[in-house]
Amino acid sequence: MTSEQMPLINYDTIAPDYAESRQMLPETLAQWLGLIVQEGRLSGDSVVLDLGCGVGLFTDPLAHATGATVCGVDLSREMLRQVPPALAGLLTPFVQADGSALPFAEVSFDCVFMSHVLHHVSGRTQCLREVARCLKPGGRFLNRTLRTSLPTPVIEYRFFPEAKEVDARRLPSDAELDTMLRAVRLTPLRWIDVWQKGANSAETRLAQIRQKYMSSLHLITEEQFQAGLRRAERYARQHPDDPAWQYETVSMLVAEKPDEVSGND
Ligand SMILES: C[S@@+](CC[C@H](N)C(=O)[O-])C[C@H]1O[C@@H](n2cnc3c(N)ncnc32)[C@H](O)[C@@H]1O
């Protein structure tokens, strides 16, 4: 089974849980906004696409932080319905659409940001082709993701080896991403590995795990999940102060659409 053939998560069914369990800590959101602004070279004049925006964790905060126009696109109607009503439609337009067939003209965006999305998309190369088409020349593509070349970016991999295996199979490797980007004429520039705070304590992390906050936990059997949860709870009792309960490594690949290339082929 290739990474493109892994079963896909139906986000319409897990949207309410996602909104509850995936809230980012304010300091972590601030850390990422700084990086996105810097690597996306964003200013108040920028037009940004948050592709696979989900419940809008980054969409509106990015607009607030920069004054940029930020559009959130997601395939799942239910994920978009979880965008806090105070945000939807004010600073940011939210659009239901498939990343593999974006309803935007060529060269519309200065930056396309994707966070934990590409491995959920069926037809990734087509999606990246759409990203390249919609980017302006010189525009930046920022792909925030877990990176399988890092040994244990999240503590869950210690307790749920089957979930680690799922991610190893479905997340494109560094080399695969490099190849896919070059195929659509985007130039990979650099990876940035960010040590971020994901939870305040072992207990809050366990609560997230019980809600299957990582999508790979939905792709293992219930038996495997329960066995892993018991291992996690035992370890939390023995080592509640292990910093890995609170900190994890999430990475971002920065790529650019060359000035002289249109991105279409
Ligand atoms: C793990 S969530 C990430 C949400 C958000 N970017 C975040 O970081 O919180 C993955 C999202 O990708 C969306 N998605 C999956 N396939 C998609 C596609 N073909 N086009 C647009 N969005 C898609 C899902 O509906 C889901 O909201």
The ligand as an SDF file (V2000), in Angstrom:
LIG
                    3D

 27 29  0  0  0  0  0  0  0  0999 V2000
   -5.6230   17.5710   10.6260 C   0  0  0  0  0  0  0  0  0  0  0  0
   -6.8100   18.6850    9.9650 S   0  0  0  0  0  0  0  0  0  0  0  0
   -5.8430   20.2070   10.0010 C   0  0  0  0  0  0  0  0  0  0  0  0
   -6.6930   21.4350   10.1530 C   0  0  0  0  0  0  0  0  0  0  0  0
   -5.9160   22.7280   10.3400 C   0  0  0  0  0  0  0  0  0  0  0  0
   -5.0570   23.0180    9.2130 N   0  0  0  0  0  0  0  0  0  0  0  0
   -5.1200   22.6830   11.6240 C   0  0  0  0  0  0  0  0  0  0  0  0
   -3.8890   22.6970   11.5860 O   0  0  0  0  0  0  0  0  0  0  0  0
   -5.7490   22.6510   12.6860 O   0  0  0  0  0  0  0  0  0  0  0  0
   -6.8250   18.2880    8.2470 C   0  0  0  0  0  0  0  0  0  0  0  0
   -7.8260   19.0880    7.4650 C   0  0  0  0  0  0  0  0  0  0  0  0
   -7.6170   18.8780    6.0630 O   0  0  0  0  0  0  0  0  0  0  0  0
   -8.8810   18.9020    5.4390 C   0  0  0  0  0  0  0  0  0  0  0  0
   -8.8050   18.2870    4.1130 N   0  0  0  0  0  0  0  0  0  0  0  0
   -8.6130   16.9650    3.8340 C   0  0  0  0  0  0  0  0  0  0  0  0
   -8.6150   16.7850    2.4920 N   0  0  0  0  0  0  0  0  0  0  0  0
   -8.8030   18.0000    1.9310 C   0  0  0  0  0  0  0  0  0  0  0  0
   -8.8950   18.4530    0.5920 C   0  0  0  0  0  0  0  0  0  0  0  0
   -8.8010   17.6120   -0.4430 N   0  0  0  0  0  0  0  0  0  0  0  0
   -9.0880   19.7740    0.3700 N   0  0  0  0  0  0  0  0  0  0  0  0
   -9.2060   20.6400    1.4080 C   0  0  0  0  0  0  0  0  0  0  0  0
   -9.1270   20.2690    2.7040 N   0  0  0  0  0  0  0  0  0  0  0  0
   -8.9240   18.9610    2.9570 C   0  0  0  0  0  0  0  0  0  0  0  0
   -9.7650   18.1530    6.4230 C   0  0  0  0  0  0  0  0  0  0  0  0
  -11.1380   18.3700    6.1870 O   0  0  0  0  0  0  0  0  0  0  0  0
   -9.2770   18.7040    7.7450 C   0  0  0  0  0  0  0  0  0  0  0  0
  -10.0080   19.8360    8.1510 O   0  0  0  0  0  0  0  0  0  0  0  0
  1  2  1  0
  2  3  1  0
  2 10  1  0
  3  4  1  0
  4  5  1  0
  5  6  1  0
  5  7  1  0
  7  8  2  0
  7  9  1  0
 10 11  1  0
 11 12  1  0
 11 26  1  0
 12 13  1  0
 13 14  1  0
 13 24  1  0
 14 15  1  0
 14 23  1  0
 15 16  2  0
 16 17  1  0
 17 18  1  0
 17 23  2  0
 18 19  1  0
 18 20  2  0
 20 21  1  0
 21 22  2  0
 22 23  1  0
 24 25  1  0
 24 26  1  0
 26 27  1  0
M  CHG  2   2   1   9  -1
M  END
$$$$
